């Protein structure tokens, strides 16, 4: 006899699975732990097969009977309902695996080991915030140039034109990955060249006149923040390296007796050597008793096992009254040194460029040579530190050139 909803609901569990039959091959399997599973037994091509119809009470008795009848109709048409379900699941899985978000995340993961961790995080954030909500669920083969353009315009309209161009490049890379892996035939992004106006090139704010530099150095001397941040501020103009590399500096790379710091330049993936002037060594020796037992020269305020926050130096400059958008940023110390070393101290540009860790090919075609101009660079760093010291003291500095 057909079962009732009451009988299913009140079915008791025993040590072994119990079957409650409804007829025409359908039954409820009551498991020892209380689970109730709808099953449909049928024969196809002379073989007995079993099809799951769901669980009770999520699937009611009425719903289960409707699913059984749908399966019986397929059998009558010569279609195996089990094989049909597998095909549907495979189609859904293929569609999900071919959507833009799935492929883009796969591309991001595949290149993760070859890019700077911060770059990976920023690209993923751009995709999650600006791209996936509108293009993520679409099959990549159905995304057109107008679809991508609507995303880029949304970014551009909020005043982030550079981000719009950066996003177009990254979306294009995801498409090229899809083409390489056989899941797309073309990249629509090249069709969008010129659709978003070019971003205006901007430079990091920097102070480049001796008078203003002197005022800045005196302001740093009077900084009232933490000693770790003050040391970072004192070293920033002396070393003029990229802010991220300064805050992530590790004690293992320093040899204070040799007055040298060696580290890997993340932007060019090359080794770099920074000769340390006596003034820089003195600052580091004073800081060493405080942070020298740890990994980082400038550890975070809340977590000593992580480097100082990327916003710490700029925040300190703002506390001293400087506008980090128009006057000076942590990166601006590089432009300061580049300008004054060339214009005031008359240093040779190739020597400056090598100390800035710019990728300048040498005569043998190498992009960078850690020891290139090392003697000249060591002399330059000492002269630069002396120059800054005299500026801070208010002295009139008269550069002595080779011609003089």
PyMOL commands that set and color helices and strands:
alter all, ss='L'
color gray80, all
select helices_A, chain A and resi 5-9+61-76+81-97+100-114+117-135+140-142+145-157+161-180+188-192+210-221+227-239+243-247+251-253+278-291+312-319+332-343+349-355+374-393
alter helices_A, ss='H'
color red, helices_A
select strands_A, chain A and resi 18-23+26-30+36-44+47-55+254-255+260-265+270-275
alter strands_A, ss='S'
color yellow, strands_A
deselect
rebuild
show_as cartoon
